[in-house]
Amino acid sequence: MSMPLASNQPLDSPDQGGLATLDRELEELIREENIEPGDHERFSHYVKKDKILESALTGKPVRALCGKKWTPGRDPEKFPVCPTCKEIYESLIS
Protein backbone atom coordinates (compact mmCIF):
# COMPACT_ATOMS: atom_id res chain seq x y z
CA MET A 1 0.00 0.00 0.00
CA SER A 2 1.43 3.37 -0.92
CA MET A 3 1.06 6.44 1.21
CA PRO A 4 0.48 9.87 -0.27
CA LEU A 5 3.27 12.37 0.23
CA ALA A 6 2.69 15.07 2.77
CA SER A 7 3.01 18.54 1.29
CA ASN A 8 6.19 19.17 3.28
CA GLN A 9 7.97 15.92 2.25
CA PRO A 10 10.66 16.08 -0.45
CA LEU A 11 10.03 14.35 -3.74
CA ASP A 12 11.84 11.05 -4.38
CA SER A 13 12.05 11.59 -8.12
CA PRO A 14 12.50 14.72 -10.24
CA ASP A 15 9.60 13.49 -12.36
CA GLN A 16 7.14 13.99 -9.52
CA GLY A 17 6.51 17.64 -10.37
CA GLY A 18 7.35 20.92 -8.71
CA LEU A 19 10.53 22.65 -9.79
CA ALA A 20 11.64 19.68 -11.88
CA THR A 21 8.61 20.13 -14.11
CA LEU A 22 9.31 23.85 -14.44
CA ASP A 23 12.96 23.13 -15.27
CA ARG A 24 11.98 20.69 -18.03
CA GLU A 25 9.47 23.16 -19.49
CA LEU A 26 12.05 25.96 -19.41
CA GLU A 27 14.67 23.81 -21.14
CA GLU A 28 12.13 22.95 -23.86
CA LEU A 29 11.25 26.62 -24.38
CA ILE A 30 14.93 27.53 -24.66
CA ARG A 31 15.46 24.85 -27.31
CA GLU A 32 12.42 26.14 -29.24
CA GLU A 33 13.60 29.77 -29.19
CA ASN A 34 16.53 28.99 -31.53
CA ILE A 35 17.90 32.51 -31.96
CA GLU A 36 19.34 32.84 -35.45
CA PRO A 37 22.88 34.03 -36.08
CA GLY A 38 23.54 36.13 -39.14
CA ASP A 39 23.08 39.62 -40.50
CA HIS A 40 21.09 41.07 -37.60
CA GLU A 41 24.28 42.81 -36.54
CA ARG A 42 24.72 44.42 -39.98
CA PHE A 43 21.14 45.64 -40.58
CA SER A 44 18.29 47.37 -38.79
CA HIS A 45 15.17 45.25 -39.07
CA TYR A 46 11.47 46.16 -39.00
CA VAL A 47 9.75 44.92 -35.83
CA LYS A 48 6.52 46.04 -34.14
CA LYS A 49 7.25 48.68 -31.48
CA ASP A 50 5.38 46.78 -28.77
CA LYS A 51 7.52 43.70 -29.43
CA ILE A 52 10.71 45.76 -29.08
CA LEU A 53 9.47 47.14 -25.75
CA GLU A 54 8.55 43.64 -24.59
CA SER A 55 12.01 42.40 -25.57
CA ALA A 56 13.67 45.26 -23.71
CA LEU A 57 11.76 44.36 -20.56
CA THR A 58 11.97 40.56 -20.75
CA GLY A 59 14.99 39.78 -22.93
CA LYS A 60 12.73 37.71 -25.18
CA PRO A 61 13.81 37.57 -28.84
CA VAL A 62 11.79 39.35 -31.54
CA ARG A 63 10.97 38.36 -35.11
CA ALA A 64 11.45 40.92 -37.90
CA LEU A 65 9.32 41.20 -41.04
CA CYS A 66 11.99 39.29 -42.94
CA GLY A 67 11.75 36.40 -40.47
CA LYS A 68 15.03 37.07 -38.65
CA LYS A 69 14.77 36.20 -34.94
CA TRP A 70 17.16 37.83 -32.46
CA THR A 71 17.38 39.79 -29.23
CA PRO A 72 17.81 43.51 -30.05
CA GLY A 73 20.56 45.32 -28.22
CA ARG A 74 22.18 47.80 -30.60
CA ASP A 75 21.22 51.25 -31.85
CA PRO A 76 19.33 50.65 -35.12
CA GLU A 77 20.17 54.18 -36.30
CA LYS A 78 23.78 53.08 -36.82
CA PHE A 79 22.93 50.43 -39.44
CA PRO A 80 21.28 50.36 -42.87
CA VAL A 81 17.74 49.00 -43.13
CA CYS A 82 17.42 45.32 -44.00
CA PRO A 83 16.49 45.22 -47.71
CA THR A 84 14.09 42.30 -47.22
CA CYS A 85 12.27 44.01 -44.34
CA LYS A 86 12.04 47.21 -46.39
CA GLU A 87 10.64 45.38 -49.42
CA ILE A 88 8.01 43.58 -47.32
CA TYR A 89 7.02 46.78 -45.50
CA GLU A 90 6.65 48.73 -48.75
CA SER A 91 4.47 45.99 -50.24
CA LEU A 92 2.22 46.16 -47.16
CA ILE A 93 1.68 49.92 -47.26
CA SER A 94 1.12 50.25 -51.01
N, C-alpha and C positions, 0 to 999 in steps of 0.2 A: 504494500500500500504506500503510495507516495503522499507526502505532506506538502501542502502549498507553502511557498516561501513567504515569510513575513516581509512586510515592506521595508524593514530595516536590515534584512539579511543580504549579504553580497551575492551576486550571481555566480554560479559555478562555471558557466560557459559564456563567451562573448556573444553567442547567438541568441541569448535569452532576452535581448532588448536593451533599453536604456541607451547609454552613451555609445555602446558598440554599434547599435543600429544607426545612430546619427553619424558615426564615423564612416560606416559603409556607404551611407547615402551621400555624404560629402565627397568621399573619394570618387564615387560614380559621377557626380556633378562636375568635378574637376576634370575627369577624363572626357566628359562630353563637351566641355567648354572649348577645347582644342584651339587655342589662340594661334592665328596664322602668322608665320614670319613673312617678311617680304618688303614691299615698297611702302608700307605705312610710314616709314621714317623719311621717305623722300617726297611724299605728297601730302597735301591736306585733303581729307575726304569729306563728303557730305553725309552728315548724320543729323537726325532730329535733335533739336536743342534739349528737349526733356531727357533724352537718352544720355546726352553728354553730362548733364547735371547729375543724373542718377549714377553714372560712372564715376564722377568726381566724388560723390558721397560714399559709394559702396566699393569702388574698385572693380566693378563688374565690366567686362569687355562690351564694346558696342559693335554694331554691324553697319557699315557704310552702304550707300546706294549700290556701289559696285560689288558688294558682297564681302569685302575685306572685314575681318573680325580682329579687333585689337583693343588694348586698353590705352586710351589717349593720355598723353602726358607732356606733349610738346606744344609750343606756340604755333598754331596753324598759319599765322600770318607770315611766318618765315619760310614757307614752302609753297611751291606751285600747286594748283588745284589738280587733283587726280583727273586725267582726261576721261576715264570711263564714268566716274561720278558726274562730271560736268555734262557729258553726252546724255546720260540717263535723266538728269535733272531738266535739261533743256527740252527733252522729248516730253516730259511730264507737264511742263508749263506752256507748251505751244499747242 
